[in-house]
C-alpha cells in the first residue's frame, strides 16, 4: 500500500493543481502538490527501509490487466524490488526538495499552479517508469517524462528560445525512442512476452537465437541490447543524441534540477540496470555502451571547460557524469552505475539549485563573466556550491568520490579493451571536471565584482524556503557515499540487491575491482586535485592567462565554445536538407499535385459552365439556328462514316 501511495500521490497533486489551480489559488496549489510529494517521499523511504532493512518481501503490486489481445498480455503492476525501491526513494526525496525550493524561486511567476502541476506530473511519470513490471509500462513512463519535459522546458512559452528548446528535446528524444520501440518489439518476438519475469526466466532458452540484419547474422541479444541502448542514448543525452540537454536550460532552474538530477536523464541508466540479465549475455552491446559512455564523459567535460552560462556548465557536467554511469553498465558493474546515479542525484540537484540561488541573487544574470566578488554576500549558497563541487570533483570524503572511483576501478578491472577505453576517458574527464568546477566557483564568487553597481547592491541570500532544501541536499552529497558504498558494492552486495540486478556467472567485476593496482585507485584523486590547482592558477593567481590562451589557441577555443559544432553539423546534414525536402513536397507534391489536380478540375468545370451559360440567350431564333447547325453536323458525320 505504501509503495502504491508513493507512486500515485504526485499524480493526485498534479491533477488538483492542474485542473483546479485557478479555483483554489496558487498558494493552495503549491500546498497540495508539496503535501502529496511529502507523503510520496515518506512512503517511498518507508518502502525502501521495509524491503532492505526489515526483511520485506519483493514482489509485484498488481493493479489490473492493461492489454489482453490474442497472445499479447500486459498487466498494469508495480514491481517492488530493491532497484525500484532505491529509485522511488531517491526520486521522491529529491523531487520533494525541488518542489519546496520552487516556492521561493517561482514566487513572482504568473503561472505557479501550472508549474507545480507539471513538476508533479513529471515526477509521477518517472515513478511509473522505475516501478514498471513490463516494457510497455516502462515505455509509458518513458514517454511520460518526455511529454512532461516538453511542457517544463517550454514553460516560458513566450520566449522563442524556450519553445525551440522544448521542440528540440522532444524531437531528439523521439529518435532514440524509435530504437527503444523496435527493441521492445524484438523482445516480444523473441520471448513471446514483455513481462520482466517472463523475459529473465527464459534468457537461457534464447541465448543462441539470431537475427538476419543488414545482410549478416547477429545474436538476438546483441541486436536487442543495442536498440535498447539507442533509446537510453536519447533519454540520457549520450554522444550523438546529447544536443537537447544544454538547450533544456531555457526552462526554469528547478526544472533543470529535476531533469538533470533525479528523473529524465537517469532513465537510460535505470533501463540498463533493469535489463542486466539480458545485457550480460550481449558482450558486444555492452562494449558499445562502454565506448559511448567513455566518449561522452570526455566530450562533455571538454565543452564544460569553456562555457560561460552557469547552468550550461553544470548541464555539460551532467552529460559527462551520465557517461561514467554507462561506462559502469558497459563493463557489467550495474551496481556501481546505480550507486553513482544515487549520489549524482543529490549533488547535481544541489549544484543546479545553488546556481538558481546565485541567479536569484544576481537579478537573473547567468553569465559567470558578469559575476564575481559575491561570496561574502551569499555565504550559505557559496558553501553548498563548494560541497556540490567537491562531490562532483570526486574529492574524499564526499559522495562522488566513492561512486566515481568505483566506476573507474570497475572499468580497469574489467580487463577489456572497451573497459580500458572508458577508464582512460573517465580519468581525463575527472581532471577536466575538477578544473571546470573550480573555474565556475572562482568566476562566480571570487575576484572583483564584474556586475554593474545596481546589481551588486541587490545581491542577497535566498529565502529559507530555498536554502533549507540546499542544506538537506548538501548533507546527502556528504554522507551518501559513506552510508551506501559497502551495501551497494561491498562483499554482500547480493544480499542488498537480491534478484533486482542479475548478472552472468562469469561476471566477477565487483570482486576484481577490489584488487586493482594502487595507482588506479589513487589516480582520480590526484588528477582531481591537479584540476583544482590549475583552475586556481589560471583564474586566481594569473587571471589574464585564460584570455591569452584563448587567443593563442583560437581555433581550439572556438571549437570547444561551439560544442564541437554538433548543432551546426546536424543543421547542415539533417535539418536544412529535410526542410528543403519538406518544402518541395509541400509546394510540388501537396500544393501542385494533390491540391492542384482536383482544384484544376473544379476550375475547368466552373469556367466551362460559365461559357455554356452565355449561349442561353432566350432568343428563339438563336436556338433554331443552333438546332440547324446540329442537324447539319449530324448528317455530315453520318454521310462520312456510313
N, C-alpha and C positions, 0 to 999 in steps of 0.2 A: 504493500500500500504506500509506504513512504517513498519507494522508488518511483511509482507512478505519479505521485504528487510532485516530486522533484522535476519530472519531465513536463507535466501539463500545467503547473502553476504559472510559468511565464506566458503560456498561451492565453490563460484567463486574463492576466494583466494586459496583454496586447489587445484582446477583444474589447475589454472595458474602456481602455484609453483610446482605442481607435474608433469605436462606434459611438461612445458616449462621452468622449472628451469635451466636446463643446457644451454638452448639457451639464456636466459635473464641474467643469473648470480645470485649469492647468494644474493647480495645486493638488486637487483630488486625484487627477490622472497620475501625477507623479507618485502620490502616496500609495495608490492601488498597485501600480507596477512595482514599486520598491518593496512593498509588503509581500507581494507574490514572489519576488525574487529572494527576499529574506527567507520565506517559507521554503522555496525550492532549494536554496543553499543549505539550510538546516537539514532538510530531508536527504539531500544528496550526501552531505558529510555523514549523517547518521547511517545511511545505507552502506557507505564505504566502510565505516568502522564496524558495523554489524557483520559484514561479509568477511573482512580481512582479519579483524582482531577478536571477534566474538563468536567465531565458528559458524557464521551464516552459511547457508547452502546456495551455491549458484543455481540458476535456473532460468526459466522464461516466464514472464508475466503475459499470459495470453489475453489479448483484448478482443479477439474475434477473427473471423475469416475475412480476408480482404479481396482475394481473387480466387475464383473456382471455375475454371474454364477448361474442360477436357482434362488433359494430363497436367495442366498448369495450376498448381495450388499454392497460394501465398497467404500466410496468416499475418495479421497485424499484432505484433508482440514486442515486448521489451526484453532484450537479452540482459540478464543480470549475472555478470561475472566480473572478475577483478578489473579487466581492461575497461569495460564500460563504466564500472563504479568509479574508477580513478578519473575518467574523463568527465563524468557527470559532476562529481565533487569539484573538480577544477573549474569547469565551465561555469557552474552556478555561482561559485565563490567569486571568481574574477568578474563575471558579468554583474553580480550584485554591487560590487565596489564601483564599477563603471557607471551603473545606474545612479548611485548616490553622488558620485563625482559630477555627473551630468546636471544635477540640480543646480549647482553653482555655475558650471561652465555655460549652460544654455539659458541662464536666468533672463537674459534680455532678448531671447528669440521670440518670434511671433507664433510659432507652431510647436509649442512644447509638448502637447498631448500627442500629436502625430509622431514626434521624435521618439518619445518613450514607447509608443506602440510599436514602432519599427524596431527599436532596440530589443524589446521583449520577444517580438516575432523572430528576430534573428537568433536569439538565444534558444527559443523553442525548436527552431529548425535544426540547430546544431545538436541539441539533445536528442531529437529524433534520429539523427544520423548516427550518433555514437551508441545508441541503445538498440539499433536495428538488429533483428534476428534473421534478416534475409537481405539480399542485394537490392531488391526492388524498394523496400522500405528505406534502406540506406540511400538509394538514389533519390527517393522522395525528399529526404532531409538534405541531400547534396544539392538538389535544385532549389530547395527552400532557402538555403543560405545564399545561393546565387541570386535569387529574387530579392531577398532582404538586403543584400549588399548593393544591388542596383538602387533600391529605394534610399538607402542610407548615404551612399556616396553622392548621389544626386539630390540629397535632401534640400540643399540650397539651389533649387532648380532655376532660380532667377539668373544664376551665373552660367553663362555658356560653357565655361571650363568645367563646371561640376557636371553638367549634362553630358558633355563629351567624355569625361572620365567614367561616368556611370555606364554609358553605352560601350565604352572600350572594355571595361571589366566584364560586362555581360557577354559581349561577342567573343572575346578571347577565351573565356571560360567555356563557351559552347564548343569551341574547337576541341579542347580536352575532353569535354563531356561526351562528344561523339565517340572517341576511343573507349571511354568507360562504358557507354551503352552497348557498343559492339562486344566488348569484353564480357558483359553480363549475358548477352545473347549466346556467346560461345560457352559460357559456364553452363547455361541451361541445356545447350545442345550436347555437351559432354557428359554432364552428371544427371540430366533429367530433372533437376531441381535447382533452385537458387536459395534454399534454406541453408544457413551455415552448418547446422548439424549434419544434414544430408551430404553436403559437399565434403566436409572434413572426414566423415566416416568412409567415404568412397575414394579417397586420394590414392590408396594403394591399387585399387582396381583399374584406375585410368592413367597411371603414371607413364605407361608406354604408348598412349594414344598420340596420333599425329594429325596434322592438317597439311593440306596441299595449298600453299600460299606463294604467289609470285614465282611460279614455276619450280618451286622447291618443296621439300617435305620437312616440316618443322614439328618439334614436340608440342603437343597441345598446351601443356602448362607454360611453355616459354611464350607462346603467342598470347595466351590469356594474361600472363604476367605483364608483358609489355603493354598491352592495351589498357589494363587497369592502371598501370603507372602513367600512361599518357593522360588519363583522367586526373591522376594525382598531380601531374606537372602543371596542368591548368589551374587547379584549385590552390595548390601550394606554390605557385609562381616560380617554377623551376626554369632554368635557362632555355630560352626559346619562347616560352609562354609566360614570361615574367613581366611583360611590358605594362600590364594593367596595374600592378601593385603600387609603384610610385605615384601614379596618377590618382590612385584612390585617396591620396592626401587631400583632395579637394573637399572631401566630406568633413564634418566637424571632428575635432580631435578625439572625443570619446569613441567615435566610430572607428577611427584609426586604431585606437587601443583595443577595441573589441575584435576587429577583423584580424589584426596583426598578432594578437597575443593568444586569445583563448578559443577562437572559433574558426572561421572560414579557412585560413591558410594552414591550419593544423589537420584539416580533414584528410588530406592526402597521406600524411604520416600515419594517422589512425588507420586508414584503409590498408596500408602496407602491413601494419601490425595485425590487424584483424585477419588478413588473408595469409598470414605467415605459414600455415600448414601447406598451402599450395605453393607459395613462392619459394619455400625451402627446397622444393623439388624442381625449381627452374633456375639453375645457376646462371644461365645466360641472361635472363631477365634481371636477376639480382646484380650481375656485373654492370648492366646498363644503368640500373638505378644508382649504383655507387659512383659511376663515372659522371653521370649527370649531376648528382648531388655534390660531388667534389668540385666540378667545374662551376656550379652555381655559387658555392661558398666563396671561391676565389674571385669569380667575376664580379659579384655584387660588392665584395669588400673593396675592390679597386675603385669602383664608382663612388662608394661611400666616402672615400678619402678626399674628394674634391667638391662634393655637393655643398651648397650654401643655405638651403632651406632646412631648418632644424628638423622638421618632420620627415623630409626626404632622406636625410642622413640615417635616421632611425629606421625608416622603411627599407632601405637597402641593407641595413643590418639584419632585419627580419628575413629578407630573401637569403642572405648568407647563412644565417643560423638554421633555416629550413634545409639548406644544402647539407649541413652537418647531420641533421636528423636522417636524411635519405642515405648518406654515406653509411650510417649505422645500420639502417634497414638493409642496404645493399650487401653488407658483409654478414648478415644474419643476426646482428645484435639488436633485434627489435626492442628488447627491454631498455637498452641504452637510448634508443630513439625516443621512446615514450618518456623516459626519465628527463631527457633534455627538453622535450615538449612541455613537461610539467614545470620545470624550473624556468624555462623561457617565458611561459605564460605570465609568471609573476614579475620577473624583472623587465620584460618588454612592455607590459601594461604600465609598470612603474615609469619607464622612460617616456612613453608617449603621454601619459597623464602629467608627468613632470614637465615635459615640453609644452603641454597645454597650459600649465600654470605659468610658465615663462611667457608664452604668447599672451595670456590674460594680463600679466603684469606689464608687458611691453606694448599695450594698446593694439593688439592683434598683429604685431610685427613678427615675421617668421624668418627673416634673413639674418643669419648669425653674424654677418659682416656689419650689421647695424645695431649690434648689441654691445656687450662688454661692460665691465665695471658695475655689475648689479648684484654680486653675491652677498654683500652686506645688507642689501635691502630685502632680499628674499632668502634668508638663511635656511629655512626649512626645505624649500624647493631645491636649493643648492645641495643640501645634504643628501636628500633622497636621489637626486640625479647622480651624485657620486656613488651611492650604493648601487644603483642600477647599472652604472658604467663599470664598476668593479665586478659585478656579477656577469655582465656581458663580456668583459675582457677576460674572464676566467681566472680571476685573482683569488687565491686562497685567503680566507675560508668561505667565500661567497658561493651561492648555489651553482652558478655557471661553471665554476672550477671543477666540481665533481662530475657534472654531466658531460661537459665538453671534453674533458680529459678522458673520460670513459669511452667516448666515441673514437677519439684518436687512437687510444690504446687498442680498441677492438679492431679498428681498420688495419693497424700494423699486425696484430695477432692473427688476422685472417689469412695471412701468408698467400695472398692472391695479388695479381697484377692490378686489378681494379681497386682492391682494398688499399694497396700501397699508393696508388694514384690519389685516392681520396685522402689518405693520410698526409701526403705532401701538400696537396691543395689546402687541406684544413690547417696545416701547420703555418703556411704562409698567410692564410686568411686570419689566423689567430694574431699574428703580428700586426696586420693591417687593421683588424678590429680594434685592438688596443690603441693604435695610432689615431684612427678617426674618432673614436670615443672621446679621447682626451683633447683632440682638436676641437670637438664640439664643446666640451666643458670649458676650455680656455677661452675660445672666441665668444662664447655666450656669457660667461660670468666674470672673466678676468680682463686685465688691461684697462685702458682708458675708455670711458663711455663713447660710443660711436653713434648713438641715437641723438636726435635733436633734444634741445633743452626741455621742451614741453613734455615729451615722452618720458624723459628721465625724472621729471618732477612727480609724475604719476605712477612710478614703479612702486608696487606694493605686493605684500604676500597675499596669497589666495585665501578665501574664507575657509572656515573649518570643514564645511561640507565637502570641500575639495582636498584639503590637506589630510584629513583623517584617513580616507582611502589610500593616499600616498604612503602614510606611515604603516598601515597594515600590509600593503604590498611590499614595502621595504623590509618588513620583518620576514615575509615569505622569501624574499630574494636573499636573505642572510641565512635562514635556518633550514630551508627545504633540502639542501644538499646533505647536511648532517643527518636529517631525520630519515631520509628515504634511500640513501645510497646503498647501504647494506641490504635493505629489504628488497629493493628492485633488482640489484645486480650482484648481491653477495652470494655466499655459498648456498644459501637456502632460497634462492630466487624461485625455484619451482613451487615451494610451499606458498609463496606470495601470489604468484601469477596463476597457479592452478592450470586449468586447461584453456585459459583465455588466450595464451600465446603458446602455440605448439610448434616445436622445431624438429627437424630431422635428427635421427640418431647420430649422424656423423657431424652435427653442428656443435663444436666444442669451443666456440669463440669466446664465450663468457669465462670459461676456465683458462683459456690461453692468454686472455688479456691481463690476467693476474701475474703472468710470468714474462712480460715484455722487458726488454733491456731498460736500465735505469734512465738512459738518455731520452728514450721515448716518452717516459712519464714526466721528465723534467723539461723537455724542450718547449712545450706550450707555455709554461710559466715564464721561462727565460725570454722567449720571444715576445710575450705579452709585456713584460717589464721594459724590453727594448723598444717596443712601440710607444709606450708611455713616455720613455725618456726622449725619444725622437720628437714626439709631439711637443713636449716641454721645451726642447732646444729650439725648434722651429717657430713656435708661436709665443713663447715667453722670453727666452734668452735672446734670440735673434729674430724678432718679428718681421724684419724685412726680407728674410730668406725665402719664404713661400712665394712672394711676388717675383723674386729673382729666378727661382727655379721654374716658375710658370712661364716666364719669358724665355728662358734658356731652352726649355723643352716644350715649346708652344704646341707642336703637333700632338705630342703625347697628352698634354694637359687638355687640349680641345677634344681629343678622342675620349678621354675619361669623362670630361664635363658633359659631353653629348651622349653619354651612356653607351659607348661603343657603336653609336649610330644605328642601333637596332630599330628605333622608330622610323628613321629615315629609310633604312633598308626595306622594312615592311611596307612603307608608304610607296616606295618606288617599284617594288617587285609584286606586291599584292594589292594594295589599296587603290592606287591610280589605275592599273590595268583593269581591275574589277569594276571600278567606277566607270571607266570608258566603255567596257563591255555592257554594263548596265544601261548607260545612256544609249548605246547602239540598239540594244534590244528594246528599249523604250521608244526611241524615235522611229526606228525602222520596223522592228518586229511588232510592237504594240500599236503605236500611232498610225504607221503607214499600212501595215498588212492586216492586223487583227481588227483595228478600228476602221482602217481605210476602205476595205472591201465592202462591208455592209453599209458604211456611210456613203460610199460612192454609188452603190446600187440604189440607195434611198434617194440620193440627189438626182440620179439619172431618171428614176421613176417620177420624181417631182417635176423635173424640168420637162420631161416628155408630156406629162399631163397638162402642164401649163401651155405647151404648144398646141396640143389637141383641143383644148378648150377654146382656143382662138377661132377654130373653124365653126363653132356653134354660134352662128350669127343671127338665127331666127328668120332668115330670108329664104322663102320657098324656091326662088329662082336659083340660089346658090346650091340648095340641097338637090334640086333636079339636075343641075349641071354636074354635081359630084356623082349622082347615080348614073348619069350618062357615061361619064368617064369610066366608072367601074364596069359597066356593061361592055364598053369597047375593049377594056383591058381583059376581061374575062373571055370574050370571043377571040381576041388575038392569041391568048395563051392556048385556047382550045384548038385553033387552027394550026398553030405552030407545032404542038406536041401530040396531035392525034395520030 
